[in-house]
């Protein structure tokens, strides 16, 4: 596995290779805001420290926590129907 350098700038293709995910997954992560990037022309540029932040356990915990909150709210809403 290649090392993610915090001060390096990556394209979506390089991000895809580093994280071993599909192009559509990279786009979905960018649109959801889990990964911050800058748009240069028609392409995104992603900083290495953003990739490191994404793969850290802390981010996973926050994602699970927000999913659980949404799940609970949905169950309560459906229960009231």
N, C-alpha and C positions, 0 to 999 in steps of 0.2 A: 504494500500500500504506500502511495506517495504521501509525503509529509505536507500538511497544510501550513503555509507560512503566513503569519498574522499580517504582515505588511505587503503581501503580494496581492495583485489584482487579477481576478479570474473571470473568464467568460462563462456563459451558461454551459457550453460544451465541456469545458474543463471542470466545472462544478459537477456536472453529470458524471464524469469519469472519477473524480475524487470521492464522491458520495455513493457511487455505484447505484444511481437511480436513473429513471427514464427522463426524457426531455419534457414530457407532459407533467411529471412529478415536480420537476424544477419550476416549471411555469406555475403550477398550482401553489407551490410554497411561496413563490414571489408574490402572487396575487393575494394570498391569504395574509401576507405581512409577517410570516414567520422568519423570512429571510429578507433583509433590507439590501437594496441594490440601487445603483445609479444607472440611468438610461443615457447612453452615448449614441446619438443617432437613432438607429432602430434596434440597437443591441443593449443588453444589460451588462454591467460590470459589477462584480461582487468582490468585496474586500475579504481577505483571508480571515480576519478576526470575526467577521460575520458568520463565516462557515464554522469556525471553532465554537462560536456561541450557539449555533444551531445544533451541533452534535454533542453539546455538553449535557450531562444528566439533569441539570437545573431546568433547561428548556423542556425536556421531556416531562418533568414533574409538573411544570406549569401547563403544558398541553393537556395532560391527563386531568389535572384539577379543573381546567376550564371545560373539558368534555363532561366531567361529572356534574358540574353546575348546570350545564345545558340539559343534560339528561334528567336531572332532578326537576328542573323547571318544566320541561316537556311533560313528564309524568304527572305533575301537579295540574298542569293545564288540561291534559287529556282526562284526568280523573274528574274534573269539574264539569265535563261535558255530560 
